[in-house]
Amino acid sequence: MTYREFLDILSDHYDDYEFEYRGKRGAICMFENEIIAGYDGSEMRFNNLEEVLKTPFVDGKLLKDVAEELIFI
């Protein structure tokens, strides 16, 4: 999946998105007033999607740098 396709999915509606990256699991859980993003046992809370996209939380990398390698569960 390209980064653009990934953004389109995330921007479309509030939902939970579970993924795997290099054998480790993560998730992005989108709520009306908060987004919780986690990877390999760590969890971060954000106010909006823009903050998530600017924070390297997947193995120390930005989502745009790993989007094509994510396997959605």
N, CA, C and O atoms as a CHARMM CRD file, in Angstrom:
* protein
*
  292
    1    1 MET  N      0.84700  -1.16400   0.00000 PROA 1      0.00000
    2    1 MET  CA     0.00000   0.00000   0.00000 PROA 1      0.00000
    3    1 MET  C      0.90000   1.23700   0.00000 PROA 1      0.00000
    4    1 MET  O      1.88200   1.30700   0.73800 PROA 1      0.00000
    5    2 THR  N      0.55700   2.17800  -0.81400 PROA 2      0.00000
    6    2 THR  CA     1.34400   3.40900  -0.85600 PROA 2      0.00000
    7    2 THR  C      0.98300   4.29800   0.33400 PROA 2      0.00000
    8    2 THR  O     -0.05100   4.11000   0.97500 PROA 2      0.00000
    9    3 TYR  N      1.83800   5.25300   0.61100 PROA 3      0.00000
   10    3 TYR  CA     1.58800   6.18900   1.70500 PROA 3      0.00000
   11    3 TYR  C      0.30300   6.97400   1.45600 PROA 3      0.00000
   12    3 TYR  O     -0.47100   7.20300   2.38500 PROA 3      0.00000
   13    4 ARG  N      0.07400   7.38100   0.22900 PROA 4      0.00000
   14    4 ARG  CA    -1.13900   8.13300  -0.12000 PROA 4      0.00000
   15    4 ARG  C     -2.38900   7.29300   0.15000 PROA 4      0.00000
   16    4 ARG  O     -3.36200   7.79500   0.71300 PROA 4      0.00000
   17    5 GLU  N     -2.36800   6.02300  -0.24600 PROA 5      0.00000
   18    5 GLU  CA    -3.50400   5.12900   0.00700 PROA 5      0.00000
   19    5 GLU  C     -3.72500   4.96300   1.51700 PROA 5      0.00000
   20    5 GLU  O     -4.85800   4.94600   1.99800 PROA 5      0.00000
   21    6 PHE  N     -2.63400   4.84400   2.23400 PROA 6      0.00000
   22    6 PHE  CA    -2.69600   4.71800   3.68500 PROA 6      0.00000
   23    6 PHE  C     -3.33900   5.95000   4.31500 PROA 6      0.00000
   24    6 PHE  O     -4.19800   5.82800   5.18900 PROA 6      0.00000
   25    7 LEU  N     -2.92600   7.12600   3.87500 PROA 7      0.00000
   26    7 LEU  CA    -3.51800   8.37000   4.38400 PROA 7      0.00000
   27    7 LEU  C     -4.99600   8.46400   4.06700 PROA 7      0.00000
   28    7 LEU  O     -5.78500   8.90500   4.90200 PROA 7      0.00000
   29    8 ASP  N     -5.37300   8.05800   2.87900 PROA 8      0.00000
   30    8 ASP  CA    -6.78000   8.09500   2.48400 PROA 8      0.00000
   31    8 ASP  C     -7.62600   7.22900   3.41900 PROA 8      0.00000
   32    8 ASP  O     -8.73100   7.61500   3.80200 PROA 8      0.00000
   33    9 ILE  N     -7.10500   6.06800   3.77900 PROA 9      0.00000
   34    9 ILE  CA    -7.83100   5.18200   4.68600 PROA 9      0.00000
   35    9 ILE  C     -7.95400   5.81700   6.06500 PROA 9      0.00000
   36    9 ILE  O     -9.04000   5.84200   6.64400 PROA 9      0.00000
   37   10 LEU  N     -6.85300   6.32600   6.59100 PROA 10     0.00000
   38   10 LEU  CA    -6.88200   6.92300   7.92600 PROA 10     0.00000
   39   10 LEU  C     -7.75600   8.16900   7.97500 PROA 10     0.00000
   40   10 LEU  O     -8.42300   8.41600   8.98000 PROA 10     0.00000
   41   11 SER  N     -7.76100   8.93900   6.92600 PROA 11     0.00000
   42   11 SER  CA    -8.51400  10.18900   6.89300 PROA 11     0.00000
   43   11 SER  C    -10.00100   9.97000   6.66700 PROA 11     0.00000
   44   11 SER  O    -10.80800  10.86800   6.90800 PROA 11     0.00000
   45   12 ASP  N    -10.36100   8.78900   6.20900 PROA 12     0.00000
   46   12 ASP  CA   -11.73200   8.51200   5.80300 PROA 12     0.00000
   47   12 ASP  C    -12.70000   8.39800   6.98000 PROA 12     0.00000
   48   12 ASP  O    -13.81200   8.92200   6.90900 PROA 12     0.00000
   49   13 HSD  N    -12.30500   7.73200   8.05100 PROA 13     0.00000
   50   13 HSD  CA   -13.22600   7.54800   9.17300 PROA 13     0.00000
   51   13 HSD  C    -12.46300   7.10500  10.42300 PROA 13     0.00000
   52   13 HSD  O    -11.30800   6.68200  10.35900 PROA 13     0.00000
   53   14 TYR  N    -13.15100   7.21700  11.55700 PROA 14     0.00000
   54   14 TYR  CA   -12.57600   6.77300  12.82100 PROA 14     0.00000
   55   14 TYR  C    -12.72100   5.26300  12.93000 PROA 14     0.00000
   56   14 TYR  O    -13.80700   4.71600  12.74200 PROA 14     0.00000
   57   15 ASP  N    -11.62400   4.60500  13.23400 PROA 15     0.00000
   58   15 ASP  CA   -11.63900   3.15600  13.35300 PROA 15     0.00000
   59   15 ASP  C    -10.33700   2.71600  14.01000 PROA 15     0.00000
   60   15 ASP  O     -9.48900   3.54400  14.34200 PROA 15     0.00000
   61   16 ASP  N    -10.18600   1.42200  14.19500 PROA 16     0.00000
   62   16 ASP  CA    -8.93700   0.85100  14.70100 PROA 16     0.00000
   63   16 ASP  C     -8.23100   0.16600  13.53800 PROA 16     0.00000
   64   16 ASP  O     -8.85200  -0.56100  12.76200 PROA 16     0.00000
   65   17 TYR  N     -6.94100   0.40000  13.42500 PROA 17     0.00000
   66   17 TYR  CA    -6.14200  -0.18500  12.36300 PROA 17     0.00000
   67   17 TYR  C     -4.97400  -0.92300  12.99700 PROA 17     0.00000
   68   17 TYR  O     -4.07500  -0.30800  13.57100 PROA 17     0.00000
   69   18 GLU  N     -4.99600  -2.24800  12.88900 PROA 18     0.00000
   70   18 GLU  CA    -3.90000  -3.05000  13.41700 PROA 18     0.00000
   71   18 GLU  C     -2.97000  -3.41100  12.27100 PROA 18     0.00000
   72   18 GLU  O     -3.40400  -3.66300  11.14700 PROA 18     0.00000
   73   19 PHE  N     -1.66700  -3.42900  12.58900 PROA 19     0.00000
   74   19 PHE  CA    -0.68900  -3.73100  11.54900 PROA 19     0.00000
   75   19 PHE  C      0.49500  -4.48100  12.13700 PROA 19     0.00000
   76   19 PHE  O      0.67600  -4.56700  13.35200 PROA 19     0.00000
   77   20 GLU  N      1.29000  -5.01800  11.22700 PROA 20     0.00000
   78   20 GLU  CA     2.53800  -5.66300  11.59300 PROA 20     0.00000
   79   20 GLU  C      3.64400  -5.01800  10.77500 PROA 20     0.00000
   80   20 GLU  O      3.47400  -4.71200   9.59500 PROA 20     0.00000
   81   21 TYR  N      4.77600  -4.81900  11.43000 PROA 21     0.00000
   82   21 TYR  CA     5.94800  -4.27500  10.74900 PROA 21     0.00000
   83   21 TYR  C      7.16700  -5.02300  11.26700 PROA 21     0.00000
   84   21 TYR  O      7.50700  -4.94500  12.44700 PROA 21     0.00000
   85   22 ARG  N      7.80800  -5.73900  10.37500 PROA 22     0.00000
   86   22 ARG  CA     9.00900  -6.51300  10.70600 PROA 22     0.00000
   87   22 ARG  C      8.80200  -7.43500  11.90100 PROA 22     0.00000
   88   22 ARG  O      9.63800  -7.52000  12.80100 PROA 22     0.00000
   89   23 GLY  N      7.66100  -8.12300  11.88200 PROA 23     0.00000
   90   23 GLY  CA     7.37300  -9.12100  12.90200 PROA 23     0.00000
   91   23 GLY  C      6.82600  -8.59400  14.21100 PROA 23     0.00000
   92   23 GLY  O      6.56300  -9.37400  15.12700 PROA 23     0.00000
   93   24 LYS  N      6.65000  -7.29400  14.31800 PROA 24     0.00000
   94   24 LYS  CA     6.10200  -6.70200  15.54100 PROA 24     0.00000
   95   24 LYS  C      4.76500  -6.04900  15.23000 PROA 24     0.00000
   96   24 LYS  O      4.55500  -5.53000  14.13300 PROA 24     0.00000
   97   25 ARG  N      3.86500  -6.07900  16.20300 PROA 25     0.00000
   98   25 ARG  CA     2.51300  -5.56000  15.97300 PROA 25     0.00000
   99   25 ARG  C      2.35900  -4.14300  16.48100 PROA 25     0.00000
  100   25 ARG  O      3.02100  -3.70900  17.42400 PROA 25     0.00000
  101   26 GLY  N      1.45700  -3.44100  15.81600 PROA 26     0.00000
  102   26 GLY  CA     1.11800  -2.08700  16.20700 PROA 26     0.00000
  103   26 GLY  C     -0.32800  -1.79400  15.88300 PROA 26     0.00000
  104   26 GLY  O     -1.02300  -2.61600  15.28500 PROA 26     0.00000
  105   27 ALA  N     -0.77400  -0.62000  16.28000 PROA 27     0.00000
  106   27 ALA  CA    -2.15500  -0.23700  16.00100 PROA 27     0.00000
  107   27 ALA  C     -2.29100   1.28000  16.05800 PROA 27     0.00000
  108   27 ALA  O     -1.54000   1.97900  16.73800 PROA 27     0.00000
  109   28 ILE  N     -3.27600   1.74800  15.31800 PROA 28     0.00000
  110   28 ILE  CA    -3.69000   3.14500  15.38000 PROA 28     0.00000
  111   28 ILE  C     -5.18000   3.11100  15.67100 PROA 28     0.00000
  112   28 ILE  O     -5.96700   2.61500  14.86600 PROA 28     0.00000
  113   29 CYS  N     -5.56100   3.63600  16.81500 PROA 29     0.00000
  114   29 CYS  CA    -6.96300   3.63000  17.24000 PROA 29     0.00000
  115   29 CYS  C     -7.45500   5.06800  17.24000 PROA 29     0.00000
  116   29 CYS  O     -6.97400   5.90600  18.00300 PROA 29     0.00000
  117   30 MET  N     -8.40000   5.33100  16.39200 PROA 30     0.00000
  118   30 MET  CA    -8.87600   6.70100  16.19800 PROA 30     0.00000
  119   30 MET  C    -10.22800   6.88900  16.88200 PROA 30     0.00000
  120   30 MET  O    -11.19800   6.18500  16.60000 PROA 30     0.00000
  121   31 PHE  N    -10.25600   7.85600  17.78200 PROA 31     0.00000
  122   31 PHE  CA   -11.47800   8.21900  18.48400 PROA 31     0.00000
  123   31 PHE  C    -11.83100   9.65600  18.11600 PROA 31     0.00000
  124   31 PHE  O    -11.04400  10.34700  17.47000 PROA 31     0.00000
  125   32 GLU  N    -12.98400  10.09200  18.51600 PROA 32     0.00000
  126   32 GLU  CA   -13.43900  11.43300  18.15200 PROA 32     0.00000
  127   32 GLU  C    -12.50400  12.53100  18.66000 PROA 32     0.00000
  128   32 GLU  O    -12.25700  13.50300  17.94500 PROA 32     0.00000
  129   33 ASN  N    -11.98200  12.39400  19.87400 PROA 33     0.00000
  130   33 ASN  CA   -11.15700  13.44900  20.46700 PROA 33     0.00000
  131   33 ASN  C     -9.70400  13.06400  20.69900 PROA 33     0.00000
  132   33 ASN  O     -8.94300  13.84300  21.27100 PROA 33     0.00000
  133   34 GLU  N     -9.30600  11.86200  20.25800 PROA 34     0.00000
  134   34 GLU  CA    -7.96600  11.39100  20.55300 PROA 34     0.00000
  135   34 GLU  C     -7.58700  10.25100  19.61400 PROA 34     0.00000
  136   34 GLU  O     -8.44700   9.51200  19.13600 PROA 34     0.00000
  137   35 ILE  N     -6.30000  10.12100  19.36200 PROA 35     0.00000
  138   35 ILE  CA    -5.78000   9.00900  18.58600 PROA 35     0.00000
  139   35 ILE  C     -4.71200   8.33600  19.44000 PROA 35     0.00000
  140   35 ILE  O     -3.81900   8.99800  19.96800 PROA 35     0.00000
  141   36 ILE  N     -4.81100   7.03300  19.56900 PROA 36     0.00000
  142   36 ILE  CA    -3.81500   6.26600  20.30600 PROA 36     0.00000
  143   36 ILE  C     -3.06400   5.42500  19.28600 PROA 36     0.00000
  144   36 ILE  O     -3.66700   4.66000  18.53400 PROA 36     0.00000
  145   37 ALA  N     -1.74400   5.57200  19.26500 PROA 37     0.00000
  146   37 ALA  CA    -0.90900   4.81500  18.34800 PROA 37     0.00000
  147   37 ALA  C      0.07800   4.01500  19.17000 PROA 37     0.00000
  148   37 ALA  O      0.71700   4.54100  20.08100 PROA 37     0.00000
  149   38 GLY  N      0.19800   2.74300  18.84200 PROA 38     0.00000
  150   38 GLY  CA     1.10700   1.89300  19.58000 PROA 38     0.00000
  151   38 GLY  C      1.89300   0.99800  18.65400 PROA 38     0.00000
  152   38 GLY  O      1.46200   0.67900  17.54600 PROA 38     0.00000
  153   39 TYR  N      3.05800   0.60000  19.13300 PROA 39     0.00000
  154   39 TYR  CA     3.89400  -0.31700  18.36900 PROA 39     0.00000
  155   39 TYR  C      4.81100  -1.04700  19.34200 PROA 39     0.00000
  156   39 TYR  O      5.48400  -0.42300  20.16300 PROA 39     0.00000
  157   40 ASP  N      4.83100  -2.36600  19.24400 PROA 40     0.00000
  158   40 ASP  CA     5.72200  -3.21600  20.01700 PROA 40     0.00000
  159   40 ASP  C      5.65400  -2.91400  21.51500 PROA 40     0.00000
  160   40 ASP  O      6.68400  -2.82500  22.18400 PROA 40     0.00000
  161   41 GLY  N      4.44700  -2.75900  22.03100 PROA 41     0.00000
  162   41 GLY  CA     4.24700  -2.56700  23.45700 PROA 41     0.00000
  163   41 GLY  C      4.28800  -1.13200  23.95200 PROA 41     0.00000
  164   41 GLY  O      3.95800  -0.87300  25.10900 PROA 41     0.00000
  165   42 SER  N      4.68300  -0.19900  23.10900 PROA 42     0.00000
  166   42 SER  CA     4.69500   1.22200  23.49100 PROA 42     0.00000
  167   42 SER  C      3.44600   1.89200  22.95500 PROA 42     0.00000
  168   42 SER  O      2.92400   1.51500  21.90500 PROA 42     0.00000
  169   43 GLU  N      2.97200   2.88900  23.68700 PROA 43     0.00000
  170   43 GLU  CA     1.74200   3.57300  23.29200 PROA 43     0.00000
  171   43 GLU  C      1.92500   5.08000  23.42400 PROA 43     0.00000
  172   43 GLU  O      2.54000   5.56200  24.37500 PROA 43     0.00000
  173   44 MET  N      1.38400   5.81400  22.46000 PROA 44     0.00000
  174   44 MET  CA     1.43500   7.27400  22.48500 PROA 44     0.00000
  175   44 MET  C      0.03600   7.80600  22.20200 PROA 44     0.00000
  176   44 MET  O     -0.73700   7.18400  21.47300 PROA 44     0.00000
  177   45 ARG  N     -0.28000   8.94600  22.77400 PROA 45     0.00000
  178   45 ARG  CA    -1.58900   9.58000  22.56800 PROA 45     0.00000
  179   45 ARG  C     -1.40300  10.89000  21.81500 PROA 45     0.00000
  180   45 ARG  O     -0.46900  11.65200  22.06800 PROA 45     0.00000
  181   46 PHE  N     -2.32000  11.12900  20.88400 PROA 46     0.00000
  182   46 PHE  CA    -2.23800  12.30500  20.02800 PROA 46     0.00000
  183   46 PHE  C     -3.58800  13.00400  19.95400 PROA 46     0.00000
  184   46 PHE  O     -4.63100  12.39900  20.20000 PROA 46     0.00000
  185   47 ASN  N     -3.55200  14.27700  19.61300 PROA 47     0.00000
  186   47 ASN  CA    -4.77800  15.06000  19.45600 PROA 47     0.00000
  187   47 ASN  C     -5.35500  14.97100  18.05100 PROA 47     0.00000
  188   47 ASN  O     -6.56000  15.13200  17.85800 PROA 47     0.00000
  189   48 ASN  N     -4.49200  14.71300  17.06600 PROA 48     0.00000
  190   48 ASN  CA    -4.97000  14.67200  15.68100 PROA 48     0.00000
  191   48 ASN  C     -4.03200  13.82300  14.82700 PROA 48     0.00000
  192   48 ASN  O     -2.94000  13.45100  15.25600 PROA 48     0.00000
  193   49 LEU  N     -4.47800  13.52900  13.62500 PROA 49     0.00000
  194   49 LEU  CA    -3.72900  12.67400  12.71400 PROA 49     0.00000
  195   49 LEU  C     -2.40800  13.31800  12.30100 PROA 49     0.00000
  196   49 LEU  O     -1.41600  12.61400  12.10700 PROA 49     0.00000
  197   50 GLU  N     -2.38000  14.61400  12.16600 PROA 50     0.00000
  198   50 GLU  CA    -1.14700  15.30500  11.78100 PROA 50     0.00000
  199   50 GLU  C     -0.02100  15.03000  12.78200 PROA 50     0.00000
  200   50 GLU  O      1.12600  14.82600  12.38400 PROA 50     0.00000
  201   51 GLU  N     -0.34200  15.02500  14.06500 PROA 51     0.00000
  202   51 GLU  CA     0.65900  14.71600  15.08900 PROA 51     0.00000
  203   51 GLU  C      1.18600  13.29400  14.93600 PROA 51     0.00000
  204   51 GLU  O      2.38500  13.05200  15.07600 PROA 51     0.00000
  205   52 VAL  N      0.29100  12.35800  14.64900 PROA 52     0.00000
  206   52 VAL  CA     0.69500  10.96100  14.45700 PROA 52     0.00000
  207   52 VAL  C      1.68200  10.86900  13.28900 PROA 52     0.00000
  208   52 VAL  O      2.70400  10.18900  13.38300 PROA 52     0.00000
  209   53 LEU  N      1.37000  11.54600  12.21200 PROA 53     0.00000
  210   53 LEU  CA     2.19400  11.46600  11.00700 PROA 53     0.00000
  211   53 LEU  C      3.56300  12.11100  11.17300 PROA 53     0.00000
  212   53 LEU  O      4.49400  11.76900  10.44300 PROA 53     0.00000
  213   54 LYS  N      3.70400  13.03100  12.11300 PROA 54     0.00000
  214   54 LYS  CA     4.97700  13.72000  12.34200 PROA 54     0.00000
  215   54 LYS  C      5.82300  13.08900  13.45000 PROA 54     0.00000
  216   54 LYS  O      6.90600  13.58200  13.76700 PROA 54     0.00000
  217   55 THR  N      5.32500  11.99900  14.03700 PROA 55     0.00000
  218   55 THR  CA     6.01900  11.36300  15.15300 PROA 55     0.00000
  219   55 THR  C      6.55100   9.99300  14.74300 PROA 55     0.00000
  220   55 THR  O      5.78100   9.15000  14.28400 PROA 55     0.00000
  221   56 PRO  N      7.84600   9.75800  14.89900 PROA 56     0.00000
  222   56 PRO  CA     8.42400   8.45300  14.54400 PROA 56     0.00000
  223   56 PRO  C      8.14000   7.40600  15.62700 PROA 56     0.00000
  224   56 PRO  O      8.93700   7.23400  16.54900 PROA 56     0.00000
  225   57 PHE  N      7.01700   6.71800  15.51600 PROA 57     0.00000
  226   57 PHE  CA     6.65200   5.75800  16.55100 PROA 57     0.00000
  227   57 PHE  C      6.73200   4.30600  16.09700 PROA 57     0.00000
  228   57 PHE  O      6.60800   3.41100  16.93200 PROA 57     0.00000
  229   58 VAL  N      6.93200   4.03900  14.82400 PROA 58     0.00000
  230   58 VAL  CA     7.03700   2.66600  14.32700 PROA 58     0.00000
  231   58 VAL  C      8.51700   2.33100  14.16100 PROA 58     0.00000
  232   58 VAL  O      9.13800   2.69300  13.16100 PROA 58     0.00000
  233   59 ASP  N      9.06300   1.64700  15.13800 PROA 59     0.00000
  234   59 ASP  CA    10.48200   1.27400  15.11200 PROA 59     0.00000
  235   59 ASP  C     11.37200   2.50800  14.92600 PROA 59     0.00000
  236   59 ASP  O     12.42100   2.44100  14.28600 PROA 59     0.00000
  237   60 GLY  N     10.93200   3.63500  15.50000 PROA 60     0.00000
  238   60 GLY  CA    11.68100   4.88200  15.41300 PROA 60     0.00000
  239   60 GLY  C     11.58800   5.57200  14.06800 PROA 60     0.00000
  240   60 GLY  O     12.40000   6.44200  13.75300 PROA 60     0.00000
  241   61 LYS  N     10.59400   5.18300  13.26800 PROA 61     0.00000
  242   61 LYS  CA    10.43800   5.73800  11.91800 PROA 61     0.00000
  243   61 LYS  C      9.06100   6.36500  11.75100 PROA 61     0.00000
  244   61 LYS  O      8.11000   6.00900  12.44700 PROA 61     0.00000
  245   62 LEU  N      8.97400   7.30100  10.82000 PROA 62     0.00000
  246   62 LEU  CA     7.69300   7.91200  10.47300 PROA 62     0.00000
  247   62 LEU  C      6.84500   6.93400   9.66900 PROA 62     0.00000
  248   62 LEU  O      7.37600   6.07000   8.97100 PROA 62     0.00000
  249   63 LEU  N      5.54000   7.07100   9.76900 PROA 63     0.00000
  250   63 LEU  CA     4.64700   6.20400   9.00100 PROA 63     0.00000
  251   63 LEU  C      4.91300   6.28900   7.50500 PROA 63     0.00000
  252   63 LEU  O      4.83700   5.27900   6.80600 PROA 63     0.00000
  253   64 LYS  N      5.22500   7.48200   7.00400 PROA 64     0.00000
  254   64 LYS  CA     5.46400   7.61800   5.56300 PROA 64     0.00000
  255   64 LYS  C      6.66700   6.80400   5.10900 PROA 64     0.00000
  256   64 LYS  O      6.74200   6.39800   3.94900 PROA 64     0.00000
  257   65 ASP  N      7.61600   6.56200   6.02500 PROA 65     0.00000
  258   65 ASP  CA     8.81200   5.81300   5.66800 PROA 65     0.00000
  259   65 ASP  C      8.61000   4.30400   5.69100 PROA 65     0.00000
  260   65 ASP  O      9.41200   3.56700   5.11600 PROA 65     0.00000
  261   66 VAL  N      7.55500   3.83300   6.34400 PROA 66     0.00000
  262   66 VAL  CA     7.32000   2.39200   6.45000 PROA 66     0.00000
  263   66 VAL  C      5.97700   1.95000   5.86800 PROA 66     0.00000
  264   66 VAL  O      5.66700   0.75800   5.88600 PROA 66     0.00000
  265   67 ALA  N      5.18800   2.87000   5.36000 PROA 67     0.00000
  266   67 ALA  CA     3.81300   2.56200   4.92300 PROA 67     0.00000
  267   67 ALA  C      3.75800   1.38900   3.95000 PROA 67     0.00000
  268   67 ALA  O      2.86600   0.54800   4.06300 PROA 67     0.00000
  269   68 GLU  N      4.66800   1.31100   3.01600 PROA 68     0.00000
  270   68 GLU  CA     4.62100   0.24200   2.01700 PROA 68     0.00000
  271   68 GLU  C      4.99200  -1.10600   2.59500 PROA 68     0.00000
  272   68 GLU  O      4.73100  -2.13200   1.96800 PROA 68     0.00000
  273   69 GLU  N      5.59400  -1.13400   3.77500 PROA 69     0.00000
  274   69 GLU  CA     5.98600  -2.39200   4.40700 PROA 69     0.00000
  275   69 GLU  C      4.99000  -2.86500   5.46000 PROA 69     0.00000
  276   69 GLU  O      5.11800  -3.97900   5.96700 PROA 69     0.00000
  277   70 LEU  N      4.00200  -2.04100   5.79600 PROA 70     0.00000
  278   70 LEU  CA     3.02500  -2.42600   6.80900 PROA 70     0.00000
  279   70 LEU  C      2.11000  -3.50700   6.28200 PROA 70     0.00000
  280   70 LEU  O      1.65400  -3.45200   5.14000 PROA 70     0.00000
  281   71 ILE  N      1.84600  -4.49100   7.12500 PROA 71     0.00000
  282   71 ILE  CA     0.88700  -5.53300   6.80000 PROA 71     0.00000
  283   71 ILE  C     -0.30500  -5.32800   7.71800 PROA 71     0.00000
  284   71 ILE  O     -0.18600  -5.46500   8.93600 PROA 71     0.00000
  285   72 PHE  N     -1.45200  -5.00100   7.14200 PROA 72     0.00000
  286   72 PHE  CA    -2.63800  -4.76000   7.94700 PROA 72     0.00000
  287   72 PHE  C     -3.30100  -6.07500   8.32400 PROA 72     0.00000
  288   72 PHE  O     -3.44200  -6.98400   7.50500 PROA 72     0.00000
  289   73 ILE  N     -3.70200  -6.15000   9.58400 PROA 73     0.00000
  290   73 ILE  CA    -4.28400  -7.37000  10.13300 PROA 73     0.00000
  291   73 ILE  C     -5.79300  -7.22300  10.19800 PROA 73     0.00000
  292   73 ILE  O     -6.48500  -8.14400  10.63300 PROA 73     0.00000
